[in-house]
């Protein structure tokens, strides 16, 4: 078994010797190219991409930790020791997410029987989408953080550590569902907010998303109004502290199909740990199209906000709303 405690002392010493030289890193992931059987002590298999995978790194798939022995010089085959760190060599579906844990990250991104204490309390994200800044402690050098003992994942959401259960399969507990926010129930889409609200090209429209469980997010869907086909939209996901977590292409995509949820994929999938509060936002480059908004008297317990003086394609952190404002919060789905 890898002596993670000994390794942790080495890396902790490096951390203290060069505090301020570390930028916070969000871990990379790939997917399995085929299903894996359970109970296999050592094996080779293909992944979608071997980028960032090297000998000595770990892969964390569902609730199983694997130690990488070698990576093929050509192709996408990795050789691993399975069932590492006290985990079991379990069955995994084709397409299951494999988180890549570099050797330098192992003392900070993994909580195993040998080392680690569950993170709790305040934390700091290192800038928009974790692209800069210096964390305040070793526990936020790498995100997310995985507890291999309990299949729990931790992330820094709203400047507090939030935990969630990874569940099974290729994502999380909600991986197979589209989660609406707000939930329209049995209401016909065409009866929500009349024909929709005409947008402003200088306003970013945001709604609260209360995610009940951990979910691997591909993107956000917007409930279109009756006028579509002219303007381009983009979407962004923030936490409750206003940190940008994920977004669709900044060039936007033209709206299409009235009175349906139109999906906008993030530039990279994001593991949203829940239960936690998030905010989904929409920008547009024109003033023709309509989207359906939450209005007074209809699900107006959600926090919403229209952020003015915005430039289409420019995303920054924002101050999360604390009240409801009518006709500025879009009906969304996370998928």
C-alpha positions as CSV (number, residue, x, y, z in Angstrom):
1,X,0.0,0.0,0.0
2,X,1.2,3.5,-0.9
3,X,2.5,5.3,2.2
4,X,0.5,8.4,1.7
5,X,1.3,9.6,5.2
6,X,5.0,9.7,4.6
7,X,4.5,11.3,1.2
8,X,2.2,13.9,2.8
9,X,5.0,15.0,5.2
10,X,7.3,15.6,2.2
11,X,4.8,17.6,0.3
12,X,3.7,19.5,3.4
13,X,7.4,20.5,3.9
14,X,7.5,21.7,0.3
15,X,4.4,23.7,0.9
16,X,5.7,25.4,3.9
17,X,9.0,26.1,2.3
18,X,7.5,27.8,-0.7
19,X,4.1,29.1,0.5
20,X,2.6,31.4,-2.1
21,X,4.2,29.6,-5.1
22,X,1.2,27.2,-5.4
23,X,-1.8,28.1,-7.5
24,X,-5.0,26.2,-6.9
25,X,-5.7,23.5,-9.4
26,X,-9.0,21.9,-10.4
27,X,-8.4,18.2,-11.2
28,X,-8.6,16.8,-14.7
29,X,-10.7,13.8,-15.6
30,X,-11.3,11.4,-18.5
31,X,-13.7,8.5,-19.1
32,X,-13.4,4.8,-19.5
33,X,-13.6,3.5,-23.0
34,X,-15.2,0.2,-22.0
35,X,-16.8,-1.3,-18.9
36,X,-14.4,-2.8,-16.3
37,X,-15.1,-6.0,-14.4
38,X,-14.9,-6.1,-10.6
39,X,-12.4,-8.1,-8.5
40,X,-9.4,-7.8,-11.0
41,X,-6.2,-7.1,-9.1
42,X,-4.2,-5.6,-12.0
43,X,-5.3,-4.7,-15.5
44,X,-4.8,-2.6,-18.6
45,X,-7.7,-0.7,-20.2
46,X,-8.3,2.2,-22.5
47,X,-9.5,5.7,-21.6
48,X,-10.8,8.5,-23.7
49,X,-7.6,10.5,-23.2
50,X,-4.3,9.8,-21.4
51,X,-3.5,13.5,-21.2
52,X,-2.2,14.4,-17.7
53,X,-1.9,10.6,-16.8
54,X,1.6,9.4,-15.9
55,X,3.1,6.6,-13.9
56,X,2.7,7.4,-10.2
57,X,-0.5,9.2,-10.6
58,X,-3.8,7.7,-9.4
59,X,-7.2,7.3,-11.1
60,X,-10.4,7.6,-9.0
61,X,-13.4,5.9,-10.7
62,X,-16.7,5.9,-8.8
63,X,-15.5,4.6,-5.4
64,X,-12.4,2.8,-6.6
65,X,-8.8,4.1,-6.4
66,X,-6.3,2.8,-9.0
67,X,-2.5,3.4,-9.0
68,X,-1.1,4.0,-12.5
69,X,1.9,1.8,-13.4
70,X,2.4,2.8,-17.0
71,X,0.8,4.7,-19.9
72,X,1.1,3.5,-23.5
73,X,3.4,5.6,-25.7
74,X,0.8,5.5,-28.4
75,X,-2.9,5.1,-28.0
76,X,-4.9,5.5,-24.8
77,X,-4.1,2.4,-22.7
78,X,-3.1,2.6,-19.0
79,X,-1.9,-0.2,-16.8
80,X,-3.0,0.1,-13.2
81,X,-3.1,-1.7,-9.9
82,X,-6.8,-1.8,-8.9
83,X,-8.4,-1.6,-5.6
84,X,-5.8,0.7,-4.2
85,X,-5.8,2.5,-0.8
86,X,-8.2,0.1,0.8
87,X,-10.8,0.4,-1.9
88,X,-12.5,-2.4,-3.8
89,X,-12.0,-3.3,-7.4
90,X,-15.6,-2.7,-8.5
91,X,-17.5,-2.9,-11.7
92,X,-17.5,0.3,-13.8
93,X,-19.6,1.3,-16.7
94,X,-18.2,2.4,-20.1
95,X,-18.1,6.1,-19.9
96,X,-17.5,6.3,-16.1
97,X,-15.6,9.3,-15.1
98,X,-12.0,8.7,-14.1
99,X,-10.5,11.6,-12.0
100,X,-6.8,12.0,-12.5
101,X,-4.9,12.5,-9.2
102,X,-1.3,13.6,-9.9
103,X,1.4,12.4,-7.4
104,X,1.8,16.0,-6.1
105,X,-2.0,16.2,-5.4
106,X,-2.4,12.9,-3.6
107,X,-1.8,14.2,0.0
108,X,-4.3,17.0,-0.6
109,X,-6.9,15.6,-3.0
110,X,-7.4,12.2,-1.5
111,X,-8.6,11.2,2.0
112,X,-7.6,7.6,2.5
113,X,-7.3,5.3,5.5
114,X,-3.6,6.3,5.9
115,X,-3.9,10.0,5.7
116,X,-6.3,12.9,5.8
117,X,-9.0,14.6,7.7
118,X,-12.4,15.6,6.3
119,X,-12.2,19.2,5.2
120,X,-14.7,21.5,6.9
121,X,-15.4,25.2,7.4
122,X,-14.2,28.1,5.4
123,X,-12.2,27.8,2.2
124,X,-11.1,29.9,-0.8
125,X,-11.4,29.3,-4.5
126,X,-8.3,30.5,-6.4
127,X,-10.0,32.9,-8.8
128,X,-12.4,32.4,-11.7
129,X,-12.6,28.7,-12.6
130,X,-9.5,28.1,-10.4
131,X,-7.1,29.7,-12.8
132,X,-5.2,31.9,-10.4
133,X,-4.7,33.0,-6.8
134,X,-3.0,31.4,-3.8
135,X,-5.1,29.3,-1.5
136,X,-5.1,30.0,2.2
137,X,-4.2,26.4,3.2
138,X,-3.0,23.1,1.8
139,X,-6.5,21.7,1.9
140,X,-7.5,24.0,-1.0
141,X,-4.5,23.4,-3.2
142,X,-6.5,20.8,-5.3
143,X,-10.2,20.5,-5.9
144,X,-12.3,18.5,-5.7
145,X,-11.2,16.4,-2.7
146,X,-12.2,12.7,-2.6
147,X,-12.7,10.6,0.5
148,X,-12.0,7.1,-0.7
149,X,-13.3,5.6,2.6
150,X,-16.9,6.8,2.1
151,X,-17.1,7.7,-1.6
152,X,-17.7,11.3,-0.6
153,X,-16.5,14.3,-2.6
154,X,-15.8,17.8,-1.2
155,X,-15.6,21.1,-3.0
156,X,-15.2,24.8,-2.0
157,X,-18.7,26.2,-2.8
158,X,-19.7,29.6,-1.5
159,X,-16.4,29.9,0.4
160,X,-17.4,26.8,2.5
161,X,-16.5,23.2,2.1
162,X,-19.5,21.3,0.8
163,X,-19.7,17.5,0.7
164,X,-21.8,15.1,-1.4
165,X,-22.1,11.4,-2.2
166,X,-20.6,10.4,-5.5
167,X,-23.1,7.6,-6.0
168,X,-22.5,5.1,-8.8
169,X,-22.2,5.1,-12.5
170,X,-20.6,7.7,-14.7
171,X,-21.6,10.8,-12.7
172,X,-23.4,11.2,-9.4
173,X,-26.7,10.6,-7.7
174,X,-28.5,12.9,-10.3
175,X,-26.4,12.0,-13.3
176,X,-29.3,10.5,-15.3
177,X,-31.7,13.3,-14.7
178,X,-32.3,16.8,-16.0
179,X,-32.9,18.9,-12.9
180,X,-35.3,21.9,-13.4
181,X,-34.9,25.1,-11.4
182,X,-37.6,26.1,-10.8
183,X,-39.6,23.0,-11.4
184,X,-42.5,23.9,-13.7
185,X,-44.5,20.8,-12.6
186,X,-47.4,20.0,-14.8
187,X,-47.7,23.6,-16.1
188,X,-47.6,24.0,-19.9
189,X,-44.4,25.8,-21.0
190,X,-46.5,28.1,-23.2
191,X,-48.4,29.5,-20.2
192,X,-45.3,30.5,-18.3
193,X,-44.5,34.3,-18.3
194,X,-46.9,34.9,-21.2
195,X,-44.8,34.9,-24.3
196,X,-41.5,35.4,-22.4
197,X,-39.4,38.5,-21.6
198,X,-37.5,40.5,-24.2
199,X,-33.9,40.6,-23.3
200,X,-31.3,43.3,-23.0
201,X,-27.8,42.9,-24.5
202,X,-26.2,44.6,-21.5
203,X,-27.9,42.5,-18.8
204,X,-26.9,39.2,-17.3
205,X,-30.0,37.3,-16.0
206,X,-29.5,35.0,-13.1
207,X,-31.6,32.4,-11.1
208,X,-31.0,30.4,-7.9
209,X,-30.4,26.7,-8.4
210,X,-30.7,24.5,-5.3
211,X,-29.1,21.3,-6.3
212,X,-30.2,18.5,-4.0
213,X,-27.4,16.1,-4.7
214,X,-24.1,15.8,-6.5
215,X,-24.4,15.9,-10.2
216,X,-21.9,15.8,-13.1
217,X,-23.1,18.8,-15.2
218,X,-22.8,19.0,-19.0
219,X,-24.5,22.4,-19.2
220,X,-27.6,24.6,-18.6
221,X,-30.9,24.7,-20.5
222,X,-32.9,27.9,-21.0
223,X,-36.7,27.9,-21.4
224,X,-37.2,29.9,-24.6
225,X,-40.1,32.3,-25.1
226,X,-42.1,32.6,-28.3
227,X,-39.6,34.7,-30.2
228,X,-36.4,32.8,-31.2
229,X,-33.9,32.5,-34.0
230,X,-32.2,35.9,-34.0
231,X,-30.0,36.4,-30.9
232,X,-27.1,34.4,-29.5
233,X,-27.1,33.2,-25.9
234,X,-24.5,31.9,-23.5
235,X,-24.8,30.5,-20.0
236,X,-22.6,30.5,-16.9
237,X,-22.7,28.7,-13.5
238,X,-21.6,30.4,-10.3
239,X,-21.5,29.5,-6.6
240,X,-23.2,31.4,-3.9
241,X,-20.0,33.5,-3.3
242,X,-20.1,34.6,-7.0
243,X,-17.2,32.5,-8.2
244,X,-17.5,31.5,-11.8
245,X,-17.5,27.6,-12.0
246,X,-18.4,26.8,-15.6
247,X,-19.7,28.4,-18.8
248,X,-20.7,27.7,-22.4
249,X,-18.7,29.0,-25.4
250,X,-18.3,32.8,-25.1
251,X,-19.3,33.2,-28.7
252,X,-22.8,32.0,-27.8
253,X,-25.3,30.0,-29.9
254,X,-28.4,31.2,-31.7
255,X,-31.7,30.5,-30.0
256,X,-34.0,27.9,-31.6
257,X,-37.4,26.3,-31.0
258,X,-39.9,28.3,-29.1
259,X,-41.3,27.3,-25.7
260,X,-38.8,24.5,-25.1
261,X,-35.6,24.2,-23.0
262,X,-32.7,24.9,-25.2
263,X,-29.4,23.3,-24.0
264,X,-26.1,25.1,-23.9
265,X,-23.1,22.8,-23.1
266,X,-20.3,24.0,-20.9
267,X,-16.8,24.1,-22.4
268,X,-16.0,21.4,-19.9
269,X,-18.1,19.2,-17.6
270,X,-18.3,20.3,-14.0
271,X,-18.9,18.1,-10.9
272,X,-21.4,20.1,-8.9
273,X,-21.3,18.9,-5.3
274,X,-24.6,18.9,-3.5
275,X,-26.7,19.6,-1.7
276,X,-25.6,23.2,-2.3
277,X,-26.8,26.5,-3.7
278,X,-25.7,27.6,-7.2
279,X,-26.7,30.3,-9.6
280,X,-27.3,29.9,-13.4
281,X,-27.0,33.0,-15.6
282,X,-27.8,33.9,-19.2
283,X,-26.3,36.5,-21.5
284,X,-27.6,37.6,-24.9
285,X,-26.1,39.6,-27.7
286,X,-29.4,41.1,-29.0
287,X,-32.8,42.5,-28.1
288,X,-35.1,40.4,-30.2
289,X,-35.5,37.0,-28.6
290,X,-37.5,36.2,-25.5
291,X,-37.0,33.7,-22.7
292,X,-39.4,32.8,-19.9
293,X,-38.7,34.4,-16.5
294,X,-39.9,33.9,-13.0
295,X,-42.4,36.6,-12.2
296,X,-44.1,37.9,-9.0
297,X,-46.8,35.5,-7.8
298,X,-45.2,32.5,-9.6
299,X,-42.4,30.6,-7.8
300,X,-41.1,33.9,-6.6
301,X,-39.3,32.4,-3.6
302,X,-36.3,31.9,-5.8
303,X,-33.4,34.4,-5.6
304,X,-33.0,36.2,-8.9
305,X,-30.9,39.1,-10.2
306,X,-30.4,41.2,-13.4
307,X,-26.8,42.4,-13.6
308,X,-26.6,45.5,-15.7
309,X,-23.8,47.1,-17.7
310,X,-22.6,43.7,-19.0
311,X,-20.7,43.0,-22.2
312,X,-21.7,39.9,-24.1
313,X,-19.0,37.3,-23.9
314,X,-17.4,38.7,-20.8
315,X,-17.9,36.8,-17.6
316,X,-16.7,37.8,-14.1
317,X,-17.6,37.1,-10.5
318,X,-20.7,38.8,-9.2
319,X,-22.5,39.3,-5.9
320,X,-25.2,36.7,-5.5
321,X,-28.7,38.0,-4.9
322,X,-30.4,37.9,-1.6
323,X,-33.9,38.8,-2.8
324,X,-36.3,38.1,-5.6
325,X,-36.7,40.5,-8.6
326,X,-39.4,39.8,-11.1
327,X,-38.8,39.0,-14.7
328,X,-35.0,38.8,-14.5
329,X,-34.5,35.1,-13.4
330,X,-34.7,32.6,-16.2
331,X,-36.3,29.1,-16.0
332,X,-33.4,26.7,-16.2
333,X,-32.5,23.1,-16.2
334,X,-29.1,21.6,-15.3
335,X,-28.2,18.5,-17.3
